[in-house]
Amino acid sequence: MQEVKTIISMIGEHLKNLARGNVVAAQPVSEDDRQVLPLCEFSLAFGGGGGSGEHLETDDPSGSSGKGIGGGVGGSAKATPVAVIIADGDDISIKTFGR
């Protein structure tokens, strides 16, 4: 029983180092007695912009002048693996990725 408490305490310390509001657990993967729980850092960003225009007097030979309007919006979502928790029978470990 003491060994299980030690393992849980060790994993808790590792998770504290990873703990941020943007770290999430992904769907666990299972094979035989082995369970792997991926932990991912999740980021989400959005942005947008707009524009307008006016009548412009130009020396352009095409005679182009007029009003303009424009706009745009974009977004991004990214999930980056930062660690996995591996439960292999009674053995539990955590592996981190390049942090």
Steps between C-alpha positions, in 0.01 A plus 500: 500500500786740580644439150171606339492819712859577397417451131189718523699768683772490231244533219332784687829690517557453126146616426554812712793587275276462195192658655375792300154604401568385146614140564234240427482121509425333167318172437685210673651227284486136620680184399492188719594612856656828382309831512648820358344838583634782278522850650488786250551874516208664326504849349229690321529835323272718293545833327321726260528827319312730273553784262334772300589730217428830332478646157852578386605729220795337325705544189442132422431470125243226564281759669453279805357672801230405740413377842647198671407275782674201644505268792641177619502263789712201590541246771731230618479205736796285596549200731864415574591183693697587816494169692345158536399306809568130451335232713649159422348249740602624847775728362402866447733758345492839334709600199538863394592628154778755451395766748 
